[in-house]
Amino acid sequence: QVLLSESGGRVVQAGDSLTLTCAASGRDFRMFAMGWFRQAPGKEREFVSAVSRSGGVTFYADSVKGRFTISRDNAKNMAFLKMNDLGSEDTAVYYCAAKPTSDYSTRMYSTEYYDFWGQGTQVTVSS
């Protein structure tokens, strides 16, 4: 069992940057691959980014590639999503997710891959 708590979401202007934090408690954070997803009103939850448990392998959705950066600090039990050049299309509730695995592959793009989820944090980009 691991508990995940996202923070950092807020209202920003188009073109701004924002960093989201996912804090984990419970089991050894280093054992978990981590993912970020988002869900806009009326839309399905979609993959944003993922990182292997060592932090050495990362994945990004095409829509955020080059603008967002995922990272993790295993000593602090945290994962991060730094978002640059935000646009209205990035408005959504952002969720972090975890799975205890050493694997890393495009399976990390699926919501079904993950065992644990946070409650989400709202990001609103105002134009």
TAMO-V483327 format. One record per residue. N is the residue number from 1. SS is DSSP state (@ for helix, = for strand, . for the rest). PSI is psi in whole degrees, 0 to 359 (NA if undefined). OMEGA is omega in whole degrees, -180 to 180 (none if undefined). Layout:
{{N;SS;PSI;OMEGA} {N;SS;PSI;OMEGA}}
This chain:
{{1;.;135;173} {2;=;139;177} {3;=;133;-178} {4;=;138;179} {5;=;118;179} {6;=;151;175} {7;=;167;176} {8;.;348;180} {9;.;144;179} {10;.;181;176} {11;=;128;179} {12;=;169;177} {13;=;154;175} {14;.;135;-179} {15;.;348;-180} {16;.;170;175} {17;.;156;-179} {18;=;143;176} {19;=;125;176} {20;=;147;179} {21;=;139;173} {22;=;113;179} {23;=;133;-177} {24;=;144;175} {25;=;153;-179} {26;=;240;-178} {27;.;168;-177} {28;.;111;-175} {29;@;330;-177} {30;@;345;-179} {31;@;353;-171} {32;=;132;162} {33;=;147;-175} {34;=;146;177} {35;=;156;172} {36;=;135;177} {37;=;166;176} {38;=;155;179} {39;=;117;176} {40;.;158;-180} {41;.;129;177} {42;.;5;-179} {43;.;162;177} {44;.;158;175} {45;.;133;-176} {46;=;152;179} {47;=;140;176} {48;=;306;-175} {49;=;160;178} {50;=;157;-180} {51;=;139;177} {52;.;169;-173} {53;.;337;176} {54;.;343;-175} {55;.;359;-174} {56;.;342;-179} {57;.;131;180} {58;=;155;177} {59;=;148;179} {60;=;145;169} {61;.;149;-180} {62;.;327;-176} {63;.;342;-178} {64;.;354;-177} {65;.;131;-178} {66;.;346;179} {67;.;326;-177} {68;=;149;177} {69;=;126;177} {70;=;145;177} {71;=;173;178} {72;=;154;175} {73;=;98;-175} {74;.;335;178} {75;.;332;-178} {76;.;1;-179} {77;.;45;-177} {78;=;148;170} {79;=;153;-174} {80;=;154;172} {81;=;106;178} {82;=;126;-175} {83;=;123;179} {84;.;159;175} {85;.;53;-177} {86;.;144;177} {87;.;171;-177} {88;@;332;180} {89;@;349;178} {90;@;356;177} {91;.;123;-177} {92;=;170;166} {93;=;129;-178} {94;=;132;-178} {95;=;142;167} {96;=;155;-176} {97;=;155;-176} {98;=;148;174} {99;=;130;179} {100;=;102;-177} {101;.;152;172} {102;.;357;-177} {103;.;154;167} {104;.;128;-177} {105;.;179;179} {106;@;354;172} {107;@;340;179} {108;@;352;178} {109;@;346;-173} {110;.;138;175} {111;@;331;-177} {112;@;346;-177} {113;@;331;-169} {114;.;148;-178} {115;.;334;-174} {116;=;143;-178} {117;=;149;171} {118;.;182;-177} {119;.;345;177} {120;.;156;176} {121;=;136;-173} {122;=;129;172} {123;=;124;178} {124;=;123;180} {125;=;118;-178} {126;=;133;178} {127;.;NA;none}}
